[in-house]
């Protein structure tokens, strides 16, 4: 990280990582981007590995210890993550999620592979009262929850996937899995096969993650660890 985080920040970071290791979540993650960081450079790093580095497109706004926000028109963060390039993502075993600091409607994180009927995204309505989640082989589902929340999508079987809000069970959705998409998951927008980046969001995203499917206990552990980090940095 550049600049090197303070000793106090290092302690908060270490607590997050050790919590995820202790609870069996760390080894399941392929990408963890904690955008609520002390610098814009640190906010683009993948904490899990050097794979999938992020880059900014059309100057999204970085706010220290809060995250990146697009302008709702053309700016977003390219996560560098493509599901088909990750052996952890299979049709019956994967998860992804995002943490918002502020919400303004639009696609917060994901992809919309319409040509192959493969979807993986979190879309918050403009009113902030609905979150729509779509996944491989599904056209999506709408749940009535707060827009400014931590949403996790987890598939651990071919029959469907489970939604969690702030670590708590929200709903089970029936949808057959399909092979991983070959387009990028983006932050503050979605990559659409028939038109490139679209449906831009002006929400401020504090963290995103992708990996193997999570159990209910692991989803709660991930939420708790990230929430403790956010509290630790004042987000």
C-alpha positions as CSV (number, residue, x, y, z in Angstrom):
1,X,0.0,0.0,0.0
2,X,1.2,3.5,-0.8
3,X,1.6,5.4,1.4
4,X,2.2,2.9,4.1
5,X,-0.8,2.9,6.5
6,X,-0.3,4.1,10.0
7,X,0.3,1.6,12.8
8,X,-3.3,2.1,14.0
9,X,-4.6,1.3,10.5
10,X,-2.4,-1.7,10.2
11,X,-4.0,-3.1,13.4
12,X,-7.5,-2.7,11.9
13,X,-6.4,-4.3,8.6
14,X,-4.8,-7.2,10.5
15,X,-7.9,-7.8,12.6
16,X,-10.0,-8.0,9.4
17,X,-7.7,-10.5,7.8
18,X,-7.2,-12.7,10.8
19,X,-10.9,-12.8,11.4
20,X,-11.6,-14.0,7.9
21,X,-8.8,-16.6,8.3
22,X,-10.2,-17.8,11.6
23,X,-13.7,-18.2,10.3
24,X,-12.7,-20.0,7.1
25,X,-13.7,-17.2,4.7
26,X,-10.2,-16.0,3.6
27,X,-9.3,-19.1,1.6
28,X,-12.7,-19.0,-0.2
29,X,-12.1,-15.4,-1.6
30,X,-10.6,-14.7,-5.0
31,X,-11.0,-11.0,-4.7
32,X,-11.5,-8.6,-1.8
33,X,-11.4,-4.9,-2.6
34,X,-11.7,-2.7,0.5
35,X,-12.3,0.7,-1.2
36,X,-12.8,2.4,2.2
37,X,-9.1,2.8,2.4
38,X,-6.6,5.5,3.5
39,X,-5.5,6.2,-0.1
40,X,-6.8,5.8,-3.6
41,X,-4.0,3.4,-4.5
42,X,-4.8,1.1,-1.5
43,X,-8.5,1.2,-2.4
44,X,-7.7,-0.5,-5.8
45,X,-5.8,-3.4,-4.4
46,X,-7.0,-7.0,-4.2
47,X,-6.2,-8.0,-0.6
48,X,-6.3,-11.7,-1.4
49,X,-3.7,-11.8,-4.1
50,X,-2.0,-9.7,-6.9
51,X,-4.6,-11.0,-9.4
52,X,-7.4,-8.8,-10.6
53,X,-6.0,-5.3,-10.0
54,X,-8.5,-2.5,-10.3
55,X,-8.3,0.7,-12.4
56,X,-10.4,3.8,-12.6
57,X,-12.4,4.9,-15.7
58,X,-13.5,8.5,-16.2
59,X,-12.4,9.6,-12.8
60,X,-14.7,8.2,-10.1
61,X,-14.4,10.1,-6.9
62,X,-12.4,8.6,-4.1
63,X,-13.2,9.6,-0.5
64,X,-10.7,8.6,2.2
65,X,-12.1,5.8,4.5
66,X,-15.4,5.7,2.6
67,X,-14.7,4.4,-0.9
68,X,-15.2,5.2,-4.6
69,X,-18.3,6.7,-6.1
70,X,-19.1,7.1,-9.8
71,X,-20.9,10.1,-11.3
72,X,-23.9,8.1,-12.6
73,X,-23.0,9.0,-16.1
74,X,-19.7,7.5,-17.3
75,X,-17.3,6.8,-14.4
76,X,-16.7,3.5,-12.6
77,X,-14.0,1.2,-11.2
78,X,-12.9,-1.7,-13.4
79,X,-12.3,-4.6,-11.0
80,X,-10.2,-6.6,-13.3
81,X,-12.2,-9.7,-12.3
82,X,-13.6,-12.1,-14.9
83,X,-15.5,-15.1,-13.5
84,X,-14.4,-17.5,-16.3
85,X,-10.7,-16.7,-15.5
86,X,-11.2,-17.8,-11.8
87,X,-11.2,-21.5,-10.9
88,X,-13.0,-20.7,-7.7
89,X,-16.1,-19.6,-9.7
90,X,-18.2,-22.6,-10.9
91,X,-21.8,-23.0,-12.0
92,X,-22.7,-24.5,-8.6
93,X,-20.2,-22.8,-6.3
94,X,-19.6,-19.0,-6.1
95,X,-20.4,-15.9,-4.2
96,X,-20.1,-12.1,-4.6
97,X,-21.2,-9.0,-2.7
98,X,-20.8,-5.4,-2.0
99,X,-20.9,-2.9,0.8
100,X,-22.3,0.6,0.2
101,X,-21.3,3.8,2.1
102,X,-23.9,5.9,0.3
103,X,-26.5,4.9,-2.4
104,X,-27.9,6.8,-5.4
105,X,-29.4,4.1,-7.5
106,X,-28.0,2.0,-10.4
107,X,-25.8,-1.0,-10.8
108,X,-23.3,-1.1,-7.9
109,X,-21.3,-4.2,-8.8
110,X,-21.4,-6.9,-11.4
111,X,-21.9,-7.9,-15.0
112,X,-24.9,-8.3,-17.4
113,X,-23.9,-11.0,-19.9
114,X,-27.2,-10.7,-21.8
115,X,-25.9,-12.5,-24.9
116,X,-25.2,-15.7,-22.9
117,X,-28.1,-15.2,-20.4
118,X,-25.6,-15.0,-17.5
119,X,-26.1,-12.3,-14.8
120,X,-24.2,-11.5,-11.6
121,X,-25.0,-8.0,-10.3
122,X,-26.3,-6.0,-7.4
123,X,-28.6,-3.2,-8.5
124,X,-30.0,-0.7,-6.0
125,X,-33.2,1.2,-6.9
126,X,-33.1,5.0,-7.0
127,X,-35.4,5.1,-4.0
128,X,-33.0,3.0,-2.0
129,X,-35.7,0.6,-0.9
130,X,-35.1,-2.2,-3.4
131,X,-32.1,-4.3,-4.2
132,X,-32.2,-6.5,-7.3
133,X,-29.8,-9.4,-7.6
134,X,-29.3,-11.5,-10.7
135,X,-27.1,-14.5,-11.0
136,X,-26.1,-17.1,-13.6
137,X,-29.2,-18.6,-15.2
138,X,-31.6,-16.2,-13.6
139,X,-33.3,-13.0,-14.7
140,X,-33.0,-11.6,-11.2
141,X,-35.0,-11.0,-8.1
142,X,-36.1,-7.9,-6.2
143,X,-36.1,-7.8,-2.4
144,X,-37.3,-5.0,-0.2
145,X,-34.3,-4.0,1.9
146,X,-32.4,-0.8,2.7
147,X,-30.3,0.4,-0.2
148,X,-27.4,1.3,2.0
149,X,-26.5,-2.2,3.2
150,X,-24.2,-5.1,2.8
151,X,-25.6,-7.6,0.3
152,X,-24.1,-11.1,-0.3
153,X,-25.1,-13.6,-3.0
154,X,-24.1,-17.2,-2.5
155,X,-24.6,-20.3,-4.6
156,X,-23.6,-23.6,-3.0
157,X,-25.7,-25.9,-5.3
158,X,-27.2,-26.1,-8.8
159,X,-30.7,-25.6,-7.6
160,X,-30.4,-21.9,-6.6
161,X,-28.7,-19.3,-4.5
162,X,-29.1,-17.5,-1.2
163,X,-29.3,-13.8,-0.5
164,X,-28.0,-12.2,2.7
165,X,-28.5,-8.7,3.9
166,X,-26.1,-7.4,6.6
167,X,-25.1,-11.0,7.2
168,X,-28.6,-12.2,7.9
169,X,-30.6,-14.6,5.7
170,X,-32.9,-12.8,3.3
171,X,-34.2,-15.2,0.7
172,X,-33.5,-18.4,-1.3
173,X,-33.9,-18.1,-5.0
174,X,-34.4,-21.1,-7.4
175,X,-32.3,-20.8,-10.5
176,X,-30.1,-23.3,-12.4
177,X,-26.5,-22.5,-12.6
178,X,-24.5,-22.0,-15.8
179,X,-20.9,-21.7,-16.8
180,X,-19.0,-18.6,-15.8
181,X,-19.2,-15.4,-17.8
182,X,-16.2,-14.2,-19.7
183,X,-16.9,-10.5,-19.2
184,X,-15.6,-8.3,-16.3
185,X,-17.5,-7.5,-13.1
186,X,-17.4,-3.7,-12.6
187,X,-17.9,-1.4,-9.7
188,X,-20.3,1.5,-10.1
189,X,-21.5,0.0,-13.4
190,X,-22.0,-3.3,-15.2
191,X,-20.3,-4.7,-18.3
192,X,-23.1,-5.4,-20.8
193,X,-22.3,-7.7,-23.7
194,X,-24.4,-5.8,-26.2
195,X,-23.2,-2.3,-25.3
196,X,-20.2,-2.1,-23.0
197,X,-20.4,-0.3,-19.6
198,X,-24.0,0.7,-18.8
199,X,-26.4,1.6,-16.0
200,X,-23.9,3.7,-14.1
201,X,-24.3,4.2,-10.3
202,X,-23.4,7.2,-8.3
203,X,-23.4,5.2,-5.1
204,X,-20.2,5.1,-3.0
205,X,-18.9,1.6,-2.7
206,X,-16.9,0.7,0.3
207,X,-16.0,-2.9,-0.5
208,X,-16.7,-5.7,-3.0
209,X,-15.7,-9.4,-3.0
210,X,-16.0,-12.6,-5.1
211,X,-15.1,-16.2,-4.3
212,X,-16.5,-19.6,-3.6
213,X,-20.0,-20.1,-2.2
214,X,-20.4,-19.1,1.5
215,X,-22.4,-20.9,4.1
216,X,-24.7,-18.8,6.3
217,X,-22.1,-18.8,9.1
218,X,-19.4,-17.6,6.7
219,X,-21.6,-14.9,5.2
220,X,-22.2,-13.6,8.7
221,X,-18.5,-13.8,9.5
222,X,-17.6,-11.8,6.4
223,X,-20.2,-9.2,7.2
224,X,-19.0,-8.9,10.8
225,X,-15.4,-8.6,9.9
226,X,-16.0,-5.9,7.2
227,X,-18.3,-4.0,9.5
228,X,-15.7,-4.0,12.3
229,X,-13.2,-2.7,9.8
230,X,-15.6,0.1,8.7
231,X,-16.2,1.0,12.3
232,X,-12.5,1.0,12.9
233,X,-11.8,3.5,10.2
234,X,-14.9,5.6,10.9
235,X,-16.8,4.7,7.7
